Amino acid sequence: DTEVTQTPKHLVMGMTNKKSLKCEQHMGHRAMYWYKQKAKKPPELMFVYSYEKLSINESVPSRFSPECPNSSLLNLHLHALQPEDSALYLCASSQSGTGSSGANVLTFGAGSRLTVL
Amino acid sequence: GENVEQHPSTLSVQEGDSAVIKCTYSDSASNYFPWYKQELGKRPQLIIDIRSNVGEKKDQRIAVTLNKTAKHFSLHITETQPEDSAVYFCAASINNAGKSTFGDGTTLTVKP
């Protein structure tokens, strides 16, 4: 299995809803990432988990809460989002964890397209 | 922090022509430079990468060059085909830092 799988593909939620995005990889990769991508813009890093520990939080608002239950799974819990949070949320993984030698070659999932009403 | 500038923002070529996309970076500690291709509605996919101890790397019709002194790197696509049409992102990162800084992207259109 050489893929990163994300669910759901599409999500529509209201500003008071609580929802979660899920990401899974079975490549034995040691780092997993959440990126946010707006239309016609590059991916923006949100969080990095390395060896199941949060290693980078790019000052993301607390209405986004990441969770890494095990080395293969990464969740992003969403609560009280704003319409401007509507975007494509990309999960990625890399073989190397942060602090390990070797380049962080990213394998991206197909993304979850989030619309906040 | 790292800043990556990418040019041009749009590029239109005839099928069979070459395409060149250029990026500059600011942090001299950056030592890994990947290029991603993102087709409309799809995920970014790594197409080629280069590390700072190498000046050039080639994979069939795609090549990347790196000038560490000038802090710039370029993507070269030869014999372009319509299926090369996509948005291309360059990125720069420090090997094991876990952070990739992306350029703003180049929309390449290859006309048949």
Interface residues (C-beta under 8 A of the other chain):
Chain A: A31 Y33 K40 K41 P42 P43 E44 L45 V48 S50 S55 I56 L90 S94 S96 G97 T98 G99 S100 S101 G102 A103 N104 V105 L106 T107 F108 G109 A110 G111
Chain B: Y32 P34 Y36 K42 R43 P44 Q45 L46 D49 R51 V87 F89 S93 N95 N96 A97 G98 K99 S100 F102 G103 D104 G105
